[in-house]
């Protein structure tokens, strides 16, 4: 994947159209056509429902990697509940993916913290694969906005807090609203 990005960058920086054949250009386009496609996954929610990302095509999805031991993750919940309530009926789904908690830990956590959107969990190997597929989640929280076609259109490593960082929060809302308004091609 990194090699593909390097090749694209080099092609943009040093365009040598006479030295790259149409066949090579077509091969580059083919390799990179799905570069922004969100990796699919299936995980259970604490309510025993299965969520598969590809089955949510046609909805805008905010995927939030988080953990119960993460203070900034906990701080996001209030704002994410508000976003979910406002945009759920307009085509938004929020999926909170716990990177390290068991179902029991999550159930206990939700006794103290109200979370309106689905909370997903999995075995360590499942979660690690999803994290790798998303390019490596090096910090929690980390969030991705996926458009109706399944493409990652926005990502942010860190807490998205309306009162602390209104610009990042506004960027998130803009990405959600723009995606909700767009139609599938």
C-alpha positions, 0 to 999 in steps of 0.5 A: 500500500505504501509503495502504491502511494510512493508511486503515485506521489512520484508520478505527480511530482515528476510527471513523465508522460512520454516515459510512462505508457498508457498501459502503465497509466491504466495499471496505476489507475487500476491499482489505486481505484479503491485506495480510499475504500473503507475496509469491510468488517463484521463485529458483534454489538453488546446487544448481540447484533452483527454489524457489517460495514458493507451492509451499511452502504447507502448510509454515512458511517462514523467509525470510532475506535475507542476504549473504556480506559481512555479519558478523551474517548469517554469525553467524546461520548456526549458529543457523539450521542448528540450527533447520532440523535440529530443525524440518525434519521437522516442516514448516519450510523455511528459505530464505536469499536472498542479496541480492547474491551470485552463484552462484559466490560462494555456492558458494565461501562454502559451502566455508568455512561449512556451511549446511544449508538452501537458499541462493537467488540471482538476478539483481539485478533479480529480487532487487530486485523481491523486496525491494520486494515485501517492503516494502523490506529496508533492512538485512541480515539481515532475516527473515520467518516465513510460516505454512502459509497463506502469511501473514507472521506475524513479521518481524525486521530484524537478526540473530537470535542465540540467545546474543546476544539470547535474547528475539528468538530465543525469539520466533522459535522461538515463531512457528515452533512455533505455526505448525507446530502450526496447521492450514490453514483 
